[in-house]
Amino acid sequence: MPSVIPYDPSLVLGNLVNQAALDNLVAVSAIQAPIDAAEDNLNALIALKRSIDMTIQELINMGIDTTDLVKESAEAGKSIQTAAVDYAKQKVDGASKIYALMQKVATVHEEVESPIDYNKTQIKTMPLAADSLKMNVQYFSFDENQQDAFTQAATVKSFVSSELDILGDSFKEQASSAAQDQMNSQYQKHSISGTLVISITCTHKDALLLAPFIMDVDKAIRVWNKIYPGDMLKINDPASIAKAMAQTDTQNEKSLTLLSGATYGSCFIGMVHILNTTTTTSTETAYSAAESLQSQFAIGGLIEHLSGGFGVDSTFSADAKNLLSTQNITSHVSLVTMGSIPSIKSNQVALGVKQFASFDGATAMQQLAALQNATAGDMDTVDSSATAARTGQQMLSMQNAKIQGVLTGLADIDDGANKMLDINSMMDAMDDYIQKALAGNIGVPINYYLKPITKSQLAEMWVSKYYPNKYTSVSGDDSTPSGGGGTDNSGSSGGGATS
């Protein structure tokens, strides 16, 4: 991820410049420069290899020999590996150094009021710089859906049939049909993961300048005396004023530094990672054991025969359906913007579980009862037993189809929705940032225009204000000297310092 534009809130247009804060930002920028250069080199090599590989595919389609080009692609791959290692080392080595410097940047500052006369000074926008954009986007998406359905019905059916041979074929079919409703399970896991990393760095053509730059000389002298209490400018002492005027252009002359203008840049650096995992386990279990079925059928058949009845009054365990569905959503969003505040919109994420589609336990029990009634006939003859066996097998086949249909039908239950930040939120924020960048009037200073005001200039401005055209007619700002006799001695913009 690229570096964020270094910025200190104390460096405000028109305010006194804290030289230590400015030097700190310049030092941070000096450390970031080789890191950003290494990243640019890595991205350029990646783009180069992709271009070579696409050219190779195009030449293959045209029937042109690509042996030498394939070798160059391999060499580009080695260069990418070297550049990636170099970038990682640069990033790791510079991170601790930048951290130590950024610890000195405070959010809240206490500053002396600027000596600028804001009633007369104007802020002017001029296209002195250039618009530029550098963007790097990486997106990773992974969608995995696993479903497993398995049944133990065949195993239990064989077990029940073997255990109930004493009751005859009819009751074996009835018992095995009931045992179909056991241990039928389905497991589903759906994982969606997406990671988006966006880095955009822009420079903007519009520079902001204080023009005309007008100072209040009385306020400026008070600021000077506050900043330099050991070298005060005493307006009630003519000798102090004369001494200060005599120090013009000397080697050790002190000055106040004001921020009179700046060019601007902005950056949008964000990362969002979403992991949505839904796990569903559905199990339908009949808890009756085969031994219990055997004893129930034997006793029930005896009682019904002695009482002159037909069939057997079977008792089955309750049809239990266990449904377990869990949804785990993890969202990690990181966004840093300098020079602009984009619109952040949340999106709704649906919360839901899984359920069996078209499944009704009561219906299943009714079908089992129909199976019981269909096979509860006279068992005195071989033909009646064979007929009952065929009928039971038909109902058993229907029940098997029912179970298979149940296992293949999973439906969503929309249980609600929560708002969260996701990849769509990041894209909306990026779109808003781009629109604001195109409209202008955004950014943080990346190049500072500094205006030094010396002690001798303050003394001359004070004399020019209160004794116009008597001793001197000079001006340290963009104002016309008092009396109107002099020319506009503009000292608008001094040297620049780039961070």
C-alpha positions in Angstrom: 0.0 0.0 0.0 1.5 3.4 -0.9 2.4 6.1 1.5 0.0 8.7 2.8 0.8 12.4 2.0 2.5 13.7 5.2 0.6 16.6 6.7 0.8 18.7 9.9 -2.3 20.6 11.0 -0.2 23.4 12.3 0.8 24.5 8.8 -2.1 26.6 8.0 -2.3 29.1 5.1 -1.5 32.6 6.5 -0.1 31.4 9.8 3.4 31.5 11.2 5.4 28.6 10.0 6.7 26.3 12.7 10.1 25.5 11.0 10.5 22.3 13.1 7.1 21.0 11.9 8.0 21.8 8.3 11.4 20.1 8.6 9.8 17.1 10.1 7.4 16.7 7.1 10.3 17.2 4.7 12.2 14.4 6.5 9.1 12.1 6.2 8.8 12.8 2.5 12.5 12.0 2.0 12.0 8.6 3.6 8.8 7.9 1.6 10.4 8.8 -1.8 12.5 5.6 -2.2 9.6 3.5 -1.0 7.2 5.0 -3.5 9.8 4.7 -6.2 10.3 1.0 -5.4 6.5 0.4 -5.6 6.2 2.2 -8.9 9.1 0.1 -10.3 7.3 -3.1 -9.1 4.0 -2.1 -10.7 5.7 -1.1 -13.9 7.5 -4.5 -14.2 4.2 -6.3 -13.5 2.5 -4.4 -16.2 5.5 -5.1 -18.5 5.3 -8.9 -18.0 1.5 -8.9 -18.5 2.0 -7.0 -21.7 4.7 -9.5 -22.9 2.5 -12.5 -22.0 -0.4 -11.1 -24.0 1.9 -10.4 -26.9 3.1 -14.0 -26.8 -0.5 -15.3 -26.9 -1.3 -13.1 -29.9 1.8 -14.2 -31.8 1.0 -17.9 -31.1 -2.4 -17.3 -32.6 -0.7 -15.8 -35.6 1.7 -18.8 -35.9 4.8 -16.8 -35.2 7.7 -18.3 -33.2 7.8 -16.9 -29.6 10.8 -18.8 -28.2 12.9 -15.7 -27.6 10.0 -13.7 -26.3 9.2 -16.5 -23.8 12.8 -16.2 -22.5 12.3 -12.4 -22.1 9.1 -13.0 -20.2 11.0 -15.3 -17.8 13.6 -12.6 -17.3 10.9 -10.1 -16.6 9.5 -12.5 -14.0 12.9 -12.6 -12.2 13.0 -8.8 -12.3 9.6 -8.7 -10.7 10.8 -11.0 -7.9 13.8 -8.9 -7.2 11.7 -5.7 -7.3 9.1 -7.2 -4.9 11.8 -8.1 -2.4 13.4 -4.6 -2.7 10.0 -2.9 -2.2 9.3 -5.0 0.9 12.6 -4.2 2.4 12.2 -0.5 1.7 8.7 -0.5 3.2 9.8 -2.4 6.3 12.9 -0.3 6.9 11.1 3.0 6.3 8.0 2.2 8.4 9.8 2.5 11.8 11.6 5.7 10.7 8.4 7.3 9.5 6.6 6.2 12.7 9.2 7.9 14.9 8.8 11.2 12.9 5.0 11.1 12.8 4.9 10.8 16.6 6.0 14.4 16.6 2.8 15.5 14.7 0.1 16.6 17.1 -3.5 17.3 16.2 -4.0 20.2 18.5 -1.6 23.2 18.5 -1.3 26.5 20.2 -0.1 29.3 17.9 0.3 33.0 18.0 -2.2 34.9 15.9 -1.1 35.6 12.4 -0.1 39.3 11.7 -2.0 39.2 8.4 -4.8 41.8 8.0 -7.5 39.5 6.9 -9.9 42.3 6.2 -7.6 43.5 3.3 -5.9 40.2 2.3 -7.5 38.1 -0.3 -7.1 34.4 -1.2 -6.6 33.9 -4.9 -6.7 30.6 -6.9 -4.2 30.3 -9.7 -3.4 27.2 -11.9 0.3 27.1 -11.1 0.6 23.4 -10.8 -0.7 20.4 -12.7 -3.4 17.8 -12.3 -2.2 14.2 -12.1 -3.5 10.8 -10.8 -1.7 7.6 -9.8 -4.0 4.7 -9.0 -3.3 1.1 -8.0 -6.2 -1.3 -7.3 -6.0 -4.9 -6.2 -9.1 -7.0 -5.9 -9.5 -10.6 -4.7 -12.7 -12.5 -4.7 -13.4 -16.1 -3.6 -16.7 -17.9 -3.6 -16.9 -21.4 -2.4 -20.0 -23.6 -1.9 -19.8 -27.1 -0.4 -22.7 -29.4 0.0 -22.7 -33.0 1.2 -25.8 -35.3 1.5 -25.5 -38.8 2.9 -27.9 -41.3 4.4 -27.7 -44.5 6.4 -31.2 -45.7 5.4 -29.9 -48.6 3.3 -27.9 -49.9 6.2 -30.6 -49.7 8.8 -33.2 -51.1 6.4 -31.1 -54.3 5.9 -30.6 -54.5 9.7 -34.3 -54.2 10.4 -35.2 -56.7 7.8 -32.8 -59.3 9.1 -34.1 -58.9 12.6 -37.8 -59.2 11.8 -37.7 -62.4 9.7 -39.9 -64.0 12.4 -42.8 -61.7 11.6 -42.9 -62.4 7.9 -42.4 -60.3 4.8 -45.2 -57.9 5.3 -44.0 -56.7 8.6 -40.4 -56.6 7.5 -41.4 -54.2 4.7 -43.5 -52.1 7.1 -40.6 -51.8 9.6 -38.0 -51.1 7.0 -40.1 -48.4 5.4 -40.4 -46.7 8.8 -36.7 -47.0 9.3 -36.1 -45.0 6.2 -36.8 -41.9 8.2 -33.5 -42.0 10.1 -30.1 -40.3 10.1 -30.7 -38.4 6.8 -28.3 -35.5 6.8 -27.2 -32.6 4.7 -24.3 -30.3 5.3 -23.8 -27.1 3.5 -21.1 -24.5 3.8 -21.1 -21.3 1.7 -18.1 -19.0 2.1 -17.7 -15.7 0.2 -14.5 -13.7 0.7 -13.6 -10.5 -1.0 -10.6 -8.1 -0.5 -10.3 -4.8 -2.2 -7.3 -2.5 -1.9 -7.4 0.9 -3.5 -4.7 3.6 -3.6 -5.1 6.9 -5.4 -2.7 9.8 -5.2 -3.5 13.1 -7.0 -1.9 16.5 -7.5 -4.1 19.5 -8.3 -3.3 22.4 -10.6 -4.9 25.1 -8.5 -2.6 26.9 -6.0 -3.9 29.1 -3.3 -2.1 32.4 -2.8 -2.6 35.3 -0.4 -2.7 38.1 -2.9 -2.7 40.9 -2.1 -0.8 40.0 1.1 -1.5 42.7 3.6 -0.1 42.8 7.1 -1.1 44.7 10.2 2.2 46.2 11.3 1.2 46.8 14.9 0.0 43.2 15.2 3.2 42.0 13.5 5.4 43.8 16.0 3.4 42.2 18.9 3.9 38.8 17.3 7.6 39.5 16.9 8.0 40.5 20.6 6.2 37.3 21.5 8.4 35.1 19.4 11.7 36.8 20.2 11.4 38.2 23.7 15.2 38.7 23.9 15.3 40.8 20.7 12.2 42.9 21.1 11.2 45.8 18.8 10.3 48.7 21.1 8.1 51.2 19.2 8.4 53.7 22.1 12.1 53.8 21.8 13.4 55.6 18.6 16.9 54.2 19.2 15.5 50.6 19.0 13.6 51.4 15.8 16.7 53.0 14.2 18.9 50.1 15.3 16.5 47.6 13.8 16.4 49.5 10.4 20.2 49.4 10.3 20.2 45.6 10.5 18.8 45.3 6.9 20.4 42.4 4.9 22.8 41.4 7.7 23.9 37.8 8.0 22.3 37.0 11.3 19.1 38.8 10.8 16.1 37.0 12.3 12.7 36.8 10.6 9.1 35.7 11.0 8.1 33.1 8.4 4.5 33.2 7.1 2.8 30.7 4.9 1.6 32.8 2.0 0.6 30.1 -0.5 0.6 26.4 -1.3 0.0 23.9 -4.1 -2.1 20.9 -3.1 -2.4 17.2 -3.5 -4.7 14.5 -2.2 -4.8 10.8 -1.6 -7.3 8.0 -1.2 -6.0 4.8 0.4 -8.4 2.2 1.5 -8.8 -1.5 2.1 -11.9 -3.6 2.8 -12.0 -7.3 3.5 -15.3 -9.1 3.8 -15.8 -12.8 4.9 -19.3 -14.2 4.9 -19.6 -17.8 6.0 -22.9 -19.7 6.3 -22.8 -23.2 7.6 -25.9 -25.4 7.7 -26.3 -28.9 9.1 -29.7 -30.5 8.8 -30.4 -34.0 10.4 -33.6 -36.0 10.5 -33.3 -38.9 12.9 -35.5 -41.7 14.1 -34.3 -42.6 17.5 -36.1 -46.0 17.6 -33.7 -49.0 17.7 -34.4 -52.1 15.6 -34.6 -54.2 18.7 -37.5 -52.0 20.0 -39.3 -52.3 16.7 -38.9 -56.1 16.8 -40.5 -56.5 20.2 -43.3 -54.0 19.5 -44.2 -55.8 16.3 -44.2 -59.2 17.9 -46.3 -58.2 20.9 -48.7 -56.1 18.8 -49.2 -58.8 16.3 -50.0 -61.4 19.0 -52.6 -59.2 20.6 -54.3 -58.3 17.4 -54.5 -62.0 16.3 -56.0 -63.1 19.6 -58.5 -60.3 19.5 -59.6 -61.1 16.0 -58.1 -58.0 14.5 -55.9 -57.5 11.5 -52.4 -56.1 11.2 -50.5 -54.5 14.0 -50.8 -51.2 15.9 -47.2 -50.0 15.5 -45.8 -47.2 17.6 -42.9 -45.2 16.1 -40.7 -42.7 17.6 -41.3 -39.1 17.0 -40.1 -37.6 13.7 -37.5 -35.2 14.8 -35.8 -32.7 12.6 -32.8 -30.8 13.8 -31.8 -27.7 11.9 -28.6 -25.9 12.7 -27.5 -22.9 10.6 -24.9 -20.3 11.6 -23.8 -17.2 9.7 -20.5 -15.6 10.4 -19.7 -12.2 8.8 -16.4 -10.5 9.2 -15.7 -7.0 7.9 -12.5 -5.1 8.1 -12.5 -1.6 6.5 -9.6 0.8 6.5 -9.7 4.2 4.8 -7.4 7.2 4.8 -8.1 10.3 2.8 -6.0 13.4 2.8 -7.5 16.6 1.3 -11.0 15.3 0.9 -13.8 13.6 2.9 -15.7 11.3 0.6 -19.2 10.1 1.2 -19.3 6.8 3.1 -22.5 4.8 2.5 -23.4 1.6 4.4 -25.1 -1.3 2.7 -27.4 -3.9 4.0 -26.3 -7.5 4.5 -29.0 -10.1 4.7 -29.0 -12.4 7.6 -30.5 -15.8 7.0 -30.4 -19.6 7.7 -31.3 -22.6 5.7 -34.4 -24.8 5.9 -35.6 -27.9 4.2 -37.8 -27.0 1.2 -41.2 -28.7 1.0 -40.7 -30.8 4.1 -43.4 -31.6 6.5 -42.9 -34.1 9.3 -46.6 -34.7 9.7 -46.9 -35.6 6.0 -44.1 -38.1 6.4 -45.9 -39.7 9.3 -49.2 -39.9 7.3 -47.4 -41.7 4.5 -45.9 -44.1 7.0 -49.4 -44.7 8.4 -50.7 -45.3 4.9 -47.9 -47.8 4.5 -48.9 -49.5 7.7 -52.6 -49.7 6.7 -51.8 -51.0 3.2 -49.8 -53.9 4.6 -51.9 -54.8 7.6 -53.8 -57.6 5.9 -54.6 -61.2 6.4 -51.3 -63.2 6.7 -52.8 -66.7 6.5 -52.1 -67.2 2.9 -48.9 -66.9 0.8 -50.7 -64.8 -1.8 -51.9 -62.2 0.7 -48.4 -61.9 2.1 -46.9 -61.4 -1.3 -49.5 -58.8 -2.2 -48.7 -56.9 1.0 -45.0 -57.1 0.3 -45.5 -55.6 -3.2 -47.7 -52.8 -1.7 -45.1 -52.1 1.0 -42.3 -52.0 -1.6 -44.2 -49.5 -3.7 -44.8 -47.2 -0.7 -41.2 -47.7 0.3 -40.0 -46.5 -3.1 -42.2 -43.4 -2.8 -40.7 -42.7 0.6 -37.2 -43.0 -0.8 -38.0 -40.5 -3.5 -39.4 -38.2 -0.8 -36.2 -38.4 1.2 -34.0 -37.8 -1.8 -36.1 -34.8 -2.8 -35.8 -33.4 0.7 -32.1 -33.7 0.7 -31.7 -31.8 -2.5 -33.9 -28.9 -1.6 -32.5 -26.2 0.7 -34.1 -22.8 0.8 -33.1 -19.5 2.4 -35.0 -18.0 5.3 -34.5 -14.2 5.2 -34.3 -13.4 8.9 -33.3 -9.8 8.7 -30.6 -7.4 7.6 -28.0 -5.2 9.2 -26.1 -2.3 7.8 -22.3 -2.6 7.3 -19.5 -1.2 5.3 -18.5 -3.5 2.4 -16.7 -3.4 -1.0 -19.6 -1.4 -2.5 -19.2 1.2 0.2 -15.5 1.6 -0.7 -16.4 1.9 -4.4 -19.0 4.6 -3.7 -16.5 6.5 -1.6 -13.9 6.3 -4.4 -16.4 7.6 -6.9 -17.3 10.5 -4.7 -13.6 11.3 -4.1 -12.9 11.3 -7.9 -15.9 13.6 -8.5 -14.6 16.1 -5.9 -11.1 15.9 -7.3 -12.4 16.8 -10.7 -14.4 19.7 -9.2 -11.4 21.1 -7.5 -11.0 22.9 -4.2 -9.6 19.9 -2.3 -6.2 18.8 -1.1 -3.5 19.2 1.5 -0.4 21.3 1.0 2.4 19.5 -0.8 4.5 22.6 -1.7 4.7 25.6 0.6 5.3 29.2 -0.4 7.0 30.9 2.5 7.3 34.7 3.1 10.0 35.8 5.6 9.4 39.1 7.4 12.6 40.5 9.1 12.9 42.8 12.0 14.2 45.6 9.8 11.2 45.3 7.5 8.8 45.6 10.5 10.7 48.7 11.7 10.5 50.3 8.2 6.8 49.4 7.8 6.1 51.0 11.2 7.9 54.2 10.3 6.3 54.3 6.9 2.8 54.0 8.5 3.2 56.6 11.3 5.7 58.9 9.6 4.7 58.7 5.9 7.2 60.2 3.3 9.3 61.5 6.1 12.0 58.9 6.7 11.2 55.9 4.4 8.5 54.8 2.0 8.9 51.1 1.8 6.6 48.2 2.4 7.2 44.6 3.4 3.9 43.4 2.0 1.7 44.0 -1.1 0.3 47.3 0.2 1.2 50.7 -1.3 3.5 52.8 0.9 1.7 55.4 2.9 1.4 58.8 1.2 1.0 57.2 -2.2 4.4 58.5 -3.3 6.2 55.2 -3.6 5.8 52.3 -5.8 4.2 49.0 -4.9 7.2 47.3 -3.2 5.8 43.8 -3.3 7.6 41.0 -1.6 4.9 38.6 -2.2 6.4 35.1 -2.3 9.6 33.9 -1.0 11.3 30.6 -1.3 9.4 27.3 -1.4 9.9 24.1 0.6 8.6 20.9 -0.7 7.4 18.1 1.5 
